[in-house]
Amino acid sequence: MTNLIKKAKIAFCSITKEEGHANGKHLLGIYVDKKFKKAFEADFDSVWEENKTKKAKKPVYDSSDWFSKDDDGKLVFWLNKDAGSEFEIKLQKEEGSDFKKSDFGTIGAGSIADVSYDLYYYNHPKYGEMVLRAIKAVKLIDLVPYTDDGGVGGDSVEDDTTTSAKSDDDGEVKTKKSKKDKKKKKKNKGKK
């Protein structure tokens, strides 16, 4: 069963790393409301009831395992996808936008996207019967780039500890040593 969440507000997104975010899986968290959760649980139960075997009592995972609350108490629905799946997540962009594939690696909290996912029954030979969900496609509408600066913002500071080169009036290139390089030279001179 394929489902679509239109204009979903993203809580967390890591869907482009080749090896996945964790445990070989891509991960996507979407802010939802209680109405969505109730509808999702009904779909989950429907898939389970239609497919389970007679010996199955309950699925390996409960639908509530896929929901959590953020620090502000907002409800988050978690989707994943096996990074090794033969079916990759389709990355799409809003019509007329200039998003690139690399932008999908920087999707941060507050970004807006349409998200489709599959909800399906699976009978694992080792773990048992379950209902799973898998990200199918993400259409990026509004990008809020992820940063790990703790919210301070601003431009990045360039590293000034490297050696820089300048040419003098004769065209000869002279190098300017950083403090770090000068300390190394002094230290090495004392060892001789």
MIVEXGU-708365 format. One record per atom (N, C-alpha, C, O): x, y, z; atom name; residue in three letters; residue number from 0. Coordinates in pm, whole numbers. Example, Ala and Ser with C-alpha at 12.3 -4.5 7.8 and 13.67 -1.06 7.14 Angstrom:
BEGIN
1319	-569	780	N	ALA	0
1230	-450	780	CA	ALA	0
1320	-330	780	C	ALA	0
1424	-332	846	O	ALA	0
1285	-225	708	N	SER	1
1367	-106	714	CA	SER	1
1290	3	787	C	SER	1
1341	114	804	O	SER	1
This chain:
BEGIN
84	-116	0	N	MET	0
0	0	0	CA	MET	0
90	124	0	C	MET	0
168	145	93	O	MET	0
78	206	-106	N	THR	1
157	327	-116	CA	THR	1
78	444	-58	C	THR	1
-41	461	-89	O	THR	1
143	524	25	N	ASN	2
82	639	90	CA	ASN	2
160	764	57	C	ASN	2
280	758	31	O	ASN	2
91	878	59	N	LEU	3
154	1006	28	CA	LEU	3
125	1106	138	C	LEU	3
10	1123	179	O	LEU	3
228	1172	185	N	ILE	4
213	1281	282	CA	ILE	4
253	1408	208	C	ILE	4
369	1426	173	O	ILE	4
156	1495	185	N	LYS	5
180	1620	113	CA	LYS	5
232	1727	207	C	LYS	5
188	1739	321	O	LYS	5
328	1804	158	N	LYS	6
385	1918	231	CA	LYS	6
420	1883	375	C	LYS	6
382	1953	469	O	LYS	6
492	1774	389	N	ALA	7
536	1728	522	CA	ALA	7
648	1819	573	C	ALA	7
738	1856	498	O	ALA	7
640	1853	701	N	LYS	8
748	1930	763	CA	LYS	8
847	1830	821	C	LYS	8
811	1744	900	O	LYS	8
972	1843	780	N	ILE	9
1077	1748	816	CA	ILE	9
1132	1778	956	C	ILE	9
1161	1893	990	O	ILE	9
1144	1672	1035	N	ALA	10
1207	1681	1167	CA	ALA	10
1353	1636	1159	C	ALA	10
1440	1692	1226	O	ALA	10
1379	1534	1075	N	PHE	11
1514	1479	1058	CA	PHE	11
1520	1410	923	C	PHE	11
1422	1348	880	O	PHE	11
1634	1421	855	N	CYS	12
1647	1356	725	CA	CYS	12
1791	1313	699	C	CYS	12
1884	1394	706	O	CYS	12
1809	1185	670	N	SER	13
1938	1131	626	CA	SER	13
1907	1020	526	C	SER	13
1893	904	563	O	SER	13
1896	1059	398	N	ILE	14
1852	964	295	CA	ILE	14
1949	949	178	C	ILE	14
1917	882	80	O	ILE	14
2067	1010	187	N	THR	15
2158	1006	72	CA	THR	15
2290	933	97	C	THR	15
2363	906	1	O	THR	15
2322	902	221	N	LYS	16
2449	832	247	CA	LYS	16
2442	692	188	C	LYS	16
2344	620	209	O	LYS	16
2543	653	115	N	GLU	17
2543	523	50	CA	GLU	17
2524	408	149	C	GLU	17
2455	311	119	O	GLU	17
2584	420	267	N	GLU	18
2575	314	369	CA	GLU	18
2453	331	460	C	GLU	18
2429	248	547	O	GLU	18
2376	437	439	N	GLY	19
2260	463	522	CA	GLY	19
2297	544	644	C	GLY	19
2415	571	668	O	GLY	19
2198	584	720	N	HIS	20
2221	665	840	CA	HIS	20
2273	579	956	C	HIS	20
2373	612	1019	O	HIS	20
2202	468	982	N	ALA	21
2240	378	1091	CA	ALA	21
2186	239	1059	C	ALA	21
2079	225	1001	O	ALA	21
2261	138	1098	N	ASN	22
2220	-1	1074	CA	ASN	22
2186	-28	928	C	ASN	22
2099	-110	898	O	ASN	22
2254	40	838	N	GLY	23
2231	17	694	CA	GLY	23
2098	68	644	C	GLY	23
2048	22	542	O	GLY	23
2039	165	716	N	LYS	24
1908	218	676	CA	LYS	24
1910	371	665	C	LYS	24
1976	439	743	O	LYS	24
1837	421	565	N	HIS	25
1812	564	555	CA	HIS	25
1703	597	656	C	HIS	25
1623	510	692	O	HIS	25
1698	722	704	N	LEU	26
1602	759	807	CA	LEU	26
1541	895	778	C	LEU	26
1611	989	739	O	LEU	26
1409	904	797	N	LEU	27
1337	1028	773	CA	LEU	27
1230	1045	881	C	LEU	27
1147	956	900	O	LEU	27
1233	1157	951	N	GLY	28
1133	1189	1052	CA	GLY	28
1047	1304	1006	C	GLY	28
1099	1406	959	O	GLY	28
915	1289	1018	N	ILE	29
820	1389	970	CA	ILE	29
727	1429	1085	C	ILE	29
677	1343	1158	O	ILE	29
704	1559	1099	N	TYR	30
607	1604	1199	CA	TYR	30
467	1570	1151	C	TYR	30
431	1599	1037	O	TYR	30
388	1509	1238	N	VAL	31
250	1472	1206	CA	VAL	31
161	1510	1324	C	VAL	31
209	1550	1430	O	VAL	31
30	1496	1305	N	ASP	32
-63	1522	1414	CA	ASP	32
-130	1391	1457	C	ASP	32
-105	1286	1398	O	ASP	32
-214	1398	1561	N	LYS	33
-280	1279	1613	CA	LYS	33
-375	1217	1511	C	LYS	33
-393	1095	1508	O	LYS	33
-435	1300	1428	N	LYS	34
-525	1251	1323	CA	LYS	34
-449	1159	1225	C	LYS	34
-498	1053	1187	O	LYS	34
-328	1203	1186	N	PHE	35
-246	1121	1098	CA	PHE	35
-213	989	1165	C	PHE	35
-225	882	1105	O	PHE	35
-171	996	1292	N	LYS	36
-133	874	1365	CA	LYS	36
-248	775	1369	C	LYS	36
-228	655	1349	O	LYS	36
-367	823	1395	N	LYS	37
-485	736	1402	CA	LYS	37
-513	670	1267	C	LYS	37
-542	551	1262	O	LYS	37
-504	747	1159	N	ALA	38
-525	693	1024	CA	ALA	38
-416	591	989	C	ALA	38
-444	487	929	O	ALA	38
-292	623	1027	N	PHE	39
-181	532	998	CA	PHE	39
-202	399	1071	C	PHE	39
-183	292	1014	O	PHE	39
-240	407	1197	N	GLU	40
-263	284	1275	CA	GLU	40
-374	199	1214	C	GLU	40
-365	76	1217	O	GLU	40
-477	262	1158	N	ALA	41
-584	189	1090	CA	ALA	41
-530	118	965	C	ALA	41
-565	3	939	O	ALA	41
-446	188	888	N	ASP	42
-384	126	769	CA	ASP	42
-294	10	809	C	ASP	42
-296	-96	746	O	ASP	42
-216	30	912	N	PHE	43
-125	-72	964	CA	PHE	43
-205	-198	1001	C	PHE	43
-171	-308	959	O	PHE	43
-312	-179	1079	N	ASP	44
-396	-291	1122	CA	ASP	44
-460	-362	1003	C	ASP	44
-472	-485	1002	O	ASP	44
-500	-285	903	N	SER	45
-561	-342	784	CA	SER	45
-462	-431	709	C	SER	45
-496	-543	670	O	SER	45
-340	-382	688	N	VAL	46
-236	-462	619	CA	VAL	46
-208	-588	699	C	VAL	46
-194	-696	641	O	VAL	46
-200	-576	831	N	TRP	47
-173	-691	917	CA	TRP	47
-284	-795	906	C	TRP	47
-257	-913	883	O	TRP	47
-407	-753	923	N	GLU	48
-521	-846	922	CA	GLU	48
-539	-916	787	C	GLU	48
-578	-1033	782	O	GLU	48
-511	-847	679	N	GLU	49
-527	-903	545	CA	GLU	49
-419	-1006	510	C	GLU	49
-440	-1091	424	O	GLU	49
-302	-999	577	N	ASN	50
-189	-1080	534	CA	ASN	50
-136	-1181	634	C	ASN	50
-70	-1277	594	O	ASN	50
-161	-1164	761	N	LYS	51
-101	-1250	863	CA	LYS	51
-147	-1396	845	C	LYS	51
-254	-1424	791	O	LYS	51
-62	-1485	893	N	THR	52
-99	-1626	890	CA	THR	52
-183	-1658	1013	C	THR	52
-191	-1577	1105	O	THR	52
-245	-1773	1013	N	LYS	53
-333	-1812	1125	CA	LYS	53
-256	-1827	1256	C	LYS	53
-311	-1804	1363	O	LYS	53
-129	-1865	1248	N	LYS	54
-51	-1885	1371	CA	LYS	54
0	-1754	1431	C	LYS	54
40	-1752	1548	O	LYS	54
-1	-1644	1354	N	ALA	55
51	-1516	1404	CA	ALA	55
-44	-1453	1505	C	ALA	55
-165	-1445	1481	O	ALA	55
11	-1409	1617	N	LYS	56
-71	-1344	1720	CA	LYS	56
-64	-1193	1706	C	LYS	56
-166	-1124	1708	O	LYS	56
58	-1141	1693	N	LYS	57
76	-998	1674	CA	LYS	57
204	-975	1593	C	LYS	57
292	-1062	1591	O	LYS	57
215	-860	1526	N	PRO	58
335	-834	1446	CA	PRO	58
458	-814	1534	C	PRO	58
447	-778	1651	O	PRO	58
575	-839	1477	N	VAL	59
701	-823	1548	CA	VAL	59
714	-680	1600	C	VAL	59
757	-659	1714	O	VAL	59
679	-582	1518	N	TYR	60
686	-441	1558	CA	TYR	60
545	-386	1570	C	TYR	60
457	-419	1490	O	TYR	60
524	-304	1670	N	ASP	61
396	-237	1688	CA	ASP	61
401	-104	1613	C	ASP	61
507	-43	1603	O	ASP	61
288	-59	1560	N	SER	62
287	67	1485	CA	SER	62
332	185	1572	C	SER	62
385	283	1518	O	SER	62
312	179	1701	N	SER	63
353	289	1788	CA	SER	63
505	303	1798	C	SER	63
555	407	1840	O	SER	63
579	197	1759	N	ASP	64
726	202	1760	CA	ASP	64
779	307	1662	C	ASP	64
894	350	1674	O	ASP	64
698	347	1568	N	TRP	65
743	438	1462	CA	TRP	65
708	583	1489	C	TRP	65
720	668	1401	O	TRP	65
666	611	1610	N	PHE	66
632	747	1649	CA	PHE	66
711	785	1774	C	PHE	66
739	701	1860	O	PHE	66
747	912	1783	N	SER	67
813	964	1902	CA	SER	67
772	1110	1917	C	SER	67
700	1164	1834	O	SER	67
820	1173	2023	N	LYS	68
796	1316	2042	CA	LYS	68
931	1386	2049	C	LYS	68
1026	1334	2108	O	LYS	68
939	1504	1988	N	ASP	69
1063	1580	1995	CA	ASP	69
1072	1653	2129	C	ASP	69
985	1636	2214	O	ASP	69
1175	1733	2147	N	ASP	70
1196	1804	2273	CA	ASP	70
1082	1899	2309	C	ASP	70
1060	1930	2427	O	ASP	70
1009	1945	2208	N	ASP	71
897	2036	2231	CA	ASP	71
764	1962	2243	C	ASP	71
659	2026	2255	O	ASP	71
767	1829	2240	N	GLY	72
645	1750	2253	CA	GLY	72
570	1728	2123	C	GLY	72
458	1675	2125	O	GLY	72
628	1767	2009	N	LYS	73
564	1748	1879	CA	LYS	73
580	1603	1835	C	LYS	73
684	1542	1856	O	LYS	73
475	1549	1772	N	LEU	74
472	1411	1728	CA	LEU	74
553	1394	1598	C	LEU	74
534	1469	1502	O	LEU	74
642	1295	1597	N	VAL	75
725	1267	1480	CA	VAL	75
699	1123	1433	C	VAL	75
699	1030	1514	O	VAL	75
676	1107	1303	N	PHE	76
657	977	1240	CA	PHE	76
788	942	1170	C	PHE	76
842	1021	1092	O	PHE	76
840	822	1199	N	TRP	77
969	780	1145	CA	TRP	77
952	680	1032	C	TRP	77
879	582	1044	O	TRP	77
1020	708	922	N	LEU	78
1024	620	805	CA	LEU	78
1169	580	782	C	LEU	78
1261	655	814	O	LEU	78
1189	463	725	N	ASN	79
1325	424	689	CA	ASN	79
1323	350	556	C	ASN	79
1218	329	496	O	ASN	79
1440	312	511	N	LYS	80
1456	237	387	CA	LYS	80
1591	169	392	C	LYS	80
1691	233	427	O	LYS	80
1596	43	359	N	ASP	81
1721	-32	356	CA	ASP	81
1813	32	252	C	ASP	81
1776	43	135	O	ASP	81
1932	74	293	N	ALA	82
2027	139	203	CA	ALA	82
2072	46	92	C	ALA	82
2113	93	-15	O	ALA	82
2065	-84	114	N	GLY	83
2107	-181	13	CA	GLY	83
1994	-227	-78	C	GLY	83
2013	-318	-159	O	GLY	83
1877	-166	-66	N	SER	84
1762	-207	-146	CA	SER	84
1788	-185	-295	C	SER	84
1853	-88	-334	O	SER	84
1735	-276	-376	N	GLU	85
1748	-259	-521	CA	GLU	85
1661	-144	-569	C	GLU	85
1681	-93	-680	O	GLU	85
1564	-102	-488	N	PHE	86
1476	9	-522	CA	PHE	86
1521	131	-444	C	PHE	86
1495	142	-324	O	PHE	86
1589	223	-511	N	GLU	87
1640	344	-446	CA	GLU	87
1526	441	-417	C	GLU	87
1419	433	-478	O	GLU	87
1549	531	-324	N	ILE	88
1454	637	-295	CA	ILE	88
1458	733	-414	C	ILE	88
1565	779	-454	O	ILE	88
1342	763	-470	N	LYS	89
1335	858	-582	CA	LYS	89
1344	999	-525	C	LYS	89
1264	1037	-439	O	LYS	89
1441	1074	-572	N	LEU	90
1460	1212	-528	CA	LEU	90
1406	1303	-637	C	LEU	90
1452	1299	-751	O	LEU	90
1307	1385	-601	N	GLN	91
1244	1473	-697	CA	GLN	91
1240	1614	-639	C	GLN	91
1251	1633	-518	O	GLN	91
1223	1713	-729	N	LYS	92
1220	1852	-684	CA	LYS	92
1091	1918	-730	C	LYS	92
1030	1878	-829	O	LYS	92
1053	2021	-656	N	GLU	93
936	2099	-691	CA	GLU	93
954	2156	-831	C	GLU	93
1063	2201	-866	O	GLU	93
850	2154	-909	N	GLU	94
856	2206	-1046	CA	GLU	94
902	2351	-1044	C	GLU	94
851	2433	-967	O	GLU	94
999	2382	-1129	N	GLY	95
1051	2518	-1138	CA	GLY	95
1162	2550	-1039	C	GLY	95
1222	2657	-1047	O	GLY	95
1190	2459	-945	N	SER	96
1297	2484	-848	CA	SER	96
1431	2445	-908	C	SER	96
1437	2374	-1008	O	SER	96
1539	2491	-845	N	ASP	97
1672	2459	-896	CA	ASP	97
1750	2369	-800	C	ASP	97
1873	2374	-797	O	ASP	97
1680	2288	-722	N	PHE	98
1747	2196	-630	CA	PHE	98
1832	2096	-707	C	PHE	98
1797	2055	-818	O	PHE	98
1946	2059	-645	N	LYS	99
2036	1958	-703	CA	LYS	99
2034	1836	-612	C	LYS	99
1984	1841	-500	O	LYS	99
2089	1727	-662	N	LYS	100
2093	1604	-583	CA	LYS	100
2166	1628	-450	C	LYS	100
2127	1572	-347	O	LYS	100
2270	1709	-452	N	SER	101
2347	1735	-330	CA	SER	101
2262	1804	-223	C	SER	101
2291	1790	-104	O	SER	101
2160	1878	-263	N	ASP	102
2073	1946	-166	CA	ASP	102
1999	1845	-77	C	ASP	102
1965	1876	37	O	ASP	102
1973	1726	-129	N	PHE	103
1901	1625	-51	CA	PHE	103
1985	1574	65	C	PHE	103
1931	1520	162	O	PHE	103
2116	1592	56	N	GLY	104
2205	1554	166	CA	GLY	104
2212	1659	275	C	GLY	104
2271	1636	380	O	GLY	104
2150	1776	251	N	THR	105
2153	1883	350	CA	THR	105
2015	1918	404	C	THR	105
1999	2021	470	O	THR	105
1915	1835	377	N	ILE	106
1780	1864	425	CA	ILE	106
1781	1868	577	C	ILE	106
1817	1771	643	O	ILE	106
1740	1982	632	N	GLY	107
1738	2000	776	CA	GLY	107
1597	2015	829	C	GLY	107
1501	2021	753	O	GLY	107
1586	2022	961	N	ALA	108
1457	2039	1028	CA	ALA	108
1389	2165	976	C	ALA	108
1452	2270	964	O	ALA	108
1260	2152	947	N	GLY	109
1183	2265	895	CA	GLY	109
1168	2264	745	C	GLY	109
1086	2339	691	O	GLY	109
1246	2182	675	N	SER	110
1230	2169	530	CA	SER	110
1091	2112	501	C	SER	110
1031	2045	586	O	SER	110
1040	2138	381	N	ILE	111
908	2090	341	CA	ILE	111
925	1999	219	C	ILE	111
998	2031	126	O	ILE	111
857	1885	223	N	ALA	112
865	1789	113	CA	ALA	112
737	1706	104	C	ALA	112
668	1686	204	O	ALA	112
707	1659	-16	N	ASP	113
605	1556	-33	CA	ASP	113
678	1424	-16	C	ASP	113
785	1404	-74	O	ASP	113
622	1333	62	N	VAL	114
688	1205	89	CA	VAL	114
592	1090	60	C	VAL	114
479	1089	109	O	VAL	114
638	995	-20	N	SER	115
557	875	-40	CA	SER	115
631	757	23	C	SER	115
754	752	24	O	SER	115
553	663	76	N	TYR	116
612	546	139	CA	TYR	116
521	427	118	C	TYR	116
400	440	99	O	TYR	116
581	310	123	N	ASP	117
507	185	113	CA	ASP	117
486	128	252	C	ASP	117
576	133	337	O	ASP	117
369	75	275	N	LEU	118
335	4	397	CA	LEU	118
300	-138	354	C	LEU	118
208	-157	274	O	LEU	118
374	-238	406	N	TYR	119
357	-374	353	CA	TYR	119
383	-481	459	C	TYR	119
451	-458	559	O	TYR	119
327	-596	434	N	TYR	120
345	-714	520	CA	TYR	120
473	-786	477	C	TYR	120
507	-792	359	O	TYR	120
544	-840	578	N	TYR	121
665	-918	548	CA	TYR	121
678	-1030	650	C	TYR	121
661	-1008	770	O	TYR	121
706	-1150	602	N	ASN	122
725	-1264	690	CA	ASN	122
873	-1302	686	C	ASN	122
919	-1370	594	O	ASN	122
947	-1257	786	N	HIS	123
1091	-1282	792	CA	HIS	123
1115	-1423	844	C	HIS	123
1057	-1460	946	O	HIS	123
1199	-1502	777	N	PRO	124
1221	-1641	819	CA	PRO	124
1276	-1655	961	C	PRO	124
1249	-1755	1027	O	PRO	124
1351	-1557	1008	N	LYS	125
1412	-1566	1140	CA	LYS	125
1330	-1493	1247	C	LYS	125
1312	-1544	1358	O	LYS	125
1279	-1373	1215	N	TYR	126
1216	-1289	1316	CA	TYR	126
1063	-1301	1321	C	TYR	126
1002	-1272	1424	O	TYR	126
1003	-1342	1213	N	GLY	127
858	-1359	1214	CA	GLY	127
783	-1260	1128	C	GLY	127
841	-1191	1045	O	GLY	127
653	-1255	1149	N	GLU	128
564	-1174	1066	CA	GLU	128
557	-1030	1116	C	GLU	128
557	-1004	1237	O	GLU	128
552	-938	1021	N	MET	129
553	-796	1057	CA	MET	129
493	-711	947	C	MET	129
473	-757	834	O	MET	129
464	-588	981	N	VAL	130
426	-486	883	CA	VAL	130
540	-385	885	C	VAL	130
585	-341	991	O	VAL	130
587	-350	766	N	LEU	131
699	-257	755	CA	LEU	131
659	-136	671	C	LEU	131
558	-139	600	O	LEU	131
738	-31	681	N	ARG	132
719	87	597	CA	ARG	132
853	123	538	C	ARG	132
957	106	601	O	ARG	132
850	174	415	N	ALA	133
974	209	346	CA	ALA	133
953	336	264	C	ALA	133
854	351	193	O	ALA	133
1049	427	276	N	ILE	134
1044	551	198	CA	ILE	134
1049	514	50	C	ILE	134
1133	434	8	O	ILE	134
961	572	-27	N	LYS	135
958	546	-171	CA	LYS	135
1015	665	-249	C	LYS	135
1101	648	-336	O	LYS	135
965	786	-218	N	ALA	136
1011	906	-289	CA	ALA	136
1000	1028	-200	C	ALA	136
916	1035	-110	O	ALA	136
1088	1124	-226	N	VAL	137
1086	1252	-156	CA	VAL	137
1094	1362	-260	C	VAL	137
1190	1369	-338	O	VAL	137
992	1449	-262	N	LYS	138
994	1566	-351	CA	LYS	138
1020	1689	-266	C	LYS	138
936	1729	-185	O	LYS	138
1137	1749	-285	N	LEU	139
1177	1864	-206	CA	LEU	139
1104	1989	-256	C	LEU	139
1107	2021	-374	O	LEU	139
1037	2059	-162	N	ILE	140
961	2180	-194	CA	ILE	140
1031	2303	-139	C	ILE	140
1047	2403	-210	O	ILE	140
1073	2298	-13	N	ASP	141
1138	2410	54	CA	ASP	141
1253	2356	138	C	ASP	141
1232	2274	227	O	ASP	141
1373	2402	110	N	LEU	142
1492	2352	179	CA	LEU	142
1536	2444	291	C	LEU	142
1558	2564	269	O	LEU	142
1548	2388	410	N	VAL	143
1613	2454	523	CA	VAL	143
1738	2370	546	C	VAL	143
1729	2262	603	O	VAL	143
1855	2418	502	N	PRO	144
1976	2337	513	CA	PRO	144
2011	2302	656	C	PRO	144
2001	2386	746	O	PRO	144
2053	2179	677	N	TYR	145
2100	2132	807	CA	TYR	145
2233	2198	839	C	TYR	145
2320	2209	753	O	TYR	145
2248	2241	964	N	THR	146
2378	2289	1011	CA	THR	146
2400	2229	1149	C	THR	146
2306	2203	1222	O	THR	146
2525	2209	1182	N	ASP	147
2555	2156	1316	CA	ASP	147
2623	2263	1400	C	ASP	147
2711	2234	1482	O	ASP	147
2580	2390	1379	N	ASP	148
2640	2501	1452	CA	ASP	148
2564	2538	1578	C	ASP	148
2596	2638	1642	O	ASP	148
2465	2459	1615	N	GLY	149
2388	2489	1735	CA	GLY	149
2299	2610	1721	C	GLY	149
2251	2665	1821	O	GLY	149
2275	2653	1596	N	GLY	150
2184	2764	1572	CA	GLY	150
2248	2901	1571	C	GLY	150
2176	3001	1564	O	GLY	150
2383	2910	1577	N	VAL	151
2446	3042	1581	CA	VAL	151
2445	3110	1445	C	VAL	151
2445	3233	1438	O	VAL	151
2444	3032	1335	N	GLY	152
2443	3090	1201	CA	GLY	152
2574	3156	1165	C	GLY	152
2676	3131	1229	O	GLY	152
2572	3241	1061	N	GLY	153
2692	3312	1018	CA	GLY	153
2768	3237	910	C	GLY	153
2731	3126	872	O	GLY	153
2874	3300	861	N	ASP	154
2959	3240	759	CA	ASP	154
3071	3161	826	C	ASP	154
3114	3194	937	O	ASP	154
3118	3057	758	N	SER	155
3228	2976	811	CA	SER	155
3357	3055	809	C	SER	155
3381	3136	719	O	SER	155
3441	3032	907	N	VAL	156
3571	3096	916	CA	VAL	156
3671	3007	844	C	VAL	156
3674	2885	864	O	VAL	156
3754	3069	761	N	GLU	157
3853	2992	687	CA	GLU	157
3971	2960	777	C	GLU	157
4005	3038	866	O	GLU	157
4034	2846	753	N	ASP	158
4150	2802	830	CA	ASP	158
4271	2887	793	C	ASP	158
4312	2887	677	O	ASP	158
4329	2960	891	N	ASP	159
4444	3046	863	CA	ASP	159
4575	2986	914	C	ASP	159
4674	3058	926	O	ASP	159
4576	2858	944	N	THR	160
4698	2796	996	CA	THR	160
4781	2731	886	C	THR	160
4883	2669	915	O	THR	160
4738	2746	762	N	THR	161
4813	2684	653	CA	THR	161
4914	2782	596	C	THR	161
4905	2903	621	O	THR	161
5010	2733	520	N	THR	162
5110	2816	457	CA	THR	162
5048	2885	336	C	THR	162
4982	2820	255	O	THR	162
5069	3016	324	N	SER	163
5018	3088	207	CA	SER	163
5136	3139	126	C	SER	163
5243	3164	181	O	SER	163
5115	3155	-4	N	ALA	164
5223	3198	-93	CA	ALA	164
5194	3337	-147	C	ALA	164
5081	3367	-184	O	ALA	164
5300	3425	-153	N	LYS	165
5289	3559	-211	CA	LYS	165
5414	3580	-297	C	LYS	165
5520	3525	-269	O	LYS	165
5399	3661	-403	N	SER	166
5517	3688	-485	CA	SER	166
5567	3829	-456	C	SER	166
5488	3920	-429	O	SER	166
5703	3848	-461	N	ASP	167
5760	3980	-434	CA	ASP	167
5769	4058	-565	C	ASP	167
5716	4014	-667	O	ASP	167
5834	4173	-564	N	ASP	168
5842	4259	-682	CA	ASP	168
5912	4191	-799	C	ASP	168
5883	4223	-914	O	ASP	168
6003	4098	-773	N	ASP	169
6077	4029	-879	CA	ASP	169
5998	3911	-935	C	ASP	169
6045	3844	-1027	O	ASP	169
5878	3884	-881	N	GLY	170
5798	3770	-926	CA	GLY	170
5833	3642	-853	C	GLY	170
5773	3537	-878	O	GLY	170
5932	3650	-761	N	GLU	171
5971	3531	-687	CA	GLU	171
5865	3501	-581	C	GLU	171
5818	3592	-512	O	GLU	171
5829	3376	-569	N	VAL	172
5725	3337	-474	CA	VAL	172
5788	3316	-338	C	VAL	172
5884	3240	-323	O	VAL	172
5732	3383	-238	N	LYS	173
5775	3367	-100	CA	LYS	173
5659	3307	-24	C	LYS	173
5543	3339	-51	O	LYS	173
5689	3222	71	N	THR	174
5581	3163	150	CA	THR	174
5576	3228	286	C	THR	174
5679	3262	345	O	THR	174
5455	3245	335	N	LYS	175
5434	3300	468	CA	LYS	175
5400	3183	559	C	LYS	175
5303	3112	535	O	LYS	175
5478	3165	661	N	LYS	176
5458	3052	752	CA	LYS	176
5356	3091	860	C	LYS	176
5354	3204	908	O	LYS	176
5275	2995	895	N	SER	177
5181	3019	1005	CA	SER	177
5256	3004	1137	C	SER	177
5369	2954	1140	O	SER	177
5193	3048	1246	N	LYS	178
5253	3033	1379	CA	LYS	178
5281	2886	1408	C	LYS	178
5381	2851	1470	O	LYS	178
5191	2802	1364	N	LYS	179
5203	2658	1386	CA	LYS	179
5330	2604	1318	C	LYS	179
5405	2526	1376	O	LYS	179
5353	2648	1191	N	ASP	180
5471	2603	1116	CA	ASP	180
5600	2653	1181	C	ASP	180
5700	2581	1185	O	ASP	180
5597	2779	1232	N	LYS	181
5716	2835	1296	CA	LYS	181
5752	2759	1423	C	LYS	181
5869	2735	1451	O	LYS	181
5650	2720	1501	N	LYS	182
5673	2644	1624	CA	LYS	182
5735	2509	1591	C	LYS	182
5825	2463	1661	O	LYS	182
5686	2444	1485	N	LYS	183
5740	2313	1445	CA	LYS	183
5888	2326	1409	C	LYS	183
5970	2244	1449	O	LYS	183
5921	2433	1332	N	LYS	184
6059	2454	1288	CA	LYS	184
6150	2475	1409	C	LYS	184
6259	2418	1415	O	LYS	184
6106	2557	1506	N	LYS	185
6182	2582	1628	CA	LYS	185
6204	2454	1706	C	LYS	185
6314	2427	1754	O	LYS	185
6100	2375	1719	N	LYS	186
6103	2249	1794	CA	LYS	186
6203	2153	1731	C	LYS	186
6284	2092	1800	O	LYS	186
6196	2140	1597	N	ASN	187
6285	2049	1524	CA	ASN	187
6430	2096	1530	C	ASN	187
6521	2014	1530	O	ASN	187
6453	2230	1535	N	LYS	188
6589	2285	1539	CA	LYS	188
6655	2247	1671	C	LYS	188
6775	2217	1674	O	LYS	188
6579	2247	1780	N	GLY	189
6631	2213	1912	CA	GLY	189
6667	2066	1926	C	GLY	189
6742	2030	2016	O	GLY	189
6615	1980	1840	N	LYS	190
6642	1835	1847	CA	LYS	190
6773	1797	1782	C	LYS	190
6822	1687	1808	O	LYS	190
6832	1882	1699	N	LYS	191
6954	1847	1624	CA	LYS	191
7077	1849	1709	C	LYS	191
7186	1822	1659	O	LYS	191
